[in-house]
């Protein structure tokens, strides 16, 4: 008599009609937009710009794929929220209250035209005032994040020689220690990812693709990077306020890979903010031996992250 196993592993290929151009970031990682589980969808500026290109009849090479993926959102199941667009603004710096309101309304108009079947978050004056409190509340750390990236760019714009990795890492931590408040943990992780990228440089590291360091690094460059990473922080905050938590919809592949690599979990309120566990994946630091990931995590904790 033949003995059969109690269970078998079955593998199936899943192929969508179009290549993935839109990513859905949720509590458990990255999903195709078709599988968004939350009713509230936070959109960033690249979603708005893509929606504009569709509405204008653009013939860009990825337009068919973008239209196909956007169809999943165009239904009454979802409520679209452009708060991240308003927080980032479009002037390369922290927006004024007037600019904040204008950016929200403009993004809202685009969403209404691009997704006529979806619901939209409607803000009145009290909602704008309360939401702009996020910008005011994060202003000091925003300034630290900007100052940090402006300082470290000169150390990270070129691939670091292996013999200098430890020294430059020390410089990064020293620069953090001089700033009050400390820069965001996400900004620091992105900088370390840039430092520990592949020595060949054939494939930029996840962090380098986000902060884009270069010799002439400007405040606007730092603002763009900080705004992207802050979107992930605000996504984490939603885990505390609604269930299921919101979905973050973006076309930014590097930001998506960063989210997957940090594996944020066990989010809880801590003082005036939140705390969470992060498991650093090797993909974030290509040149750092896997056995040294734990040591890097310890150094981050020792330096107040």
CORKA-V630750 format. One line per field, one symbol per residue. psi: psi as a letter, one per 20 degrees, with the letter a starting at -180 (. if undefined). burial: # if it has 9 or more other ideal C-beta (glycine too) atoms within 8 Angstrom, else .. Layout:
psi = ???
burial = ???
//
This chain:
psi = pppqqhqqpppqppprhqqpipqopahjbpqqhikpiqhpopqahhgghghghghikqkqhjhggggghhhhhmrihqppokhhgghgajjkrpqrgghggggghghggghhhhmhirqqpppaghhggghihggghjgghghggggghhgihhiihqppqhiighghghgghghghiqorqrqhhgghhghhhgkrphhjhoqrgghhghlqrgmprhhghgggggghhhhghghhhiiiqpqrrqpprjogghghgghhilprlprqocjbrqrqpopqhhhmhioqhiighhghhhgghjj.
burial = .................#.#######...##.#..#.#.#########.######.......#.######.###...############..#..#...###.##..##.######..#.##......#..##.##..##.##.#######.##.###..#....#..##.###.##..#..#################......#########...#.#.###################.....########.###########..#......#.#.#.##.######....#..##.##..#..
//
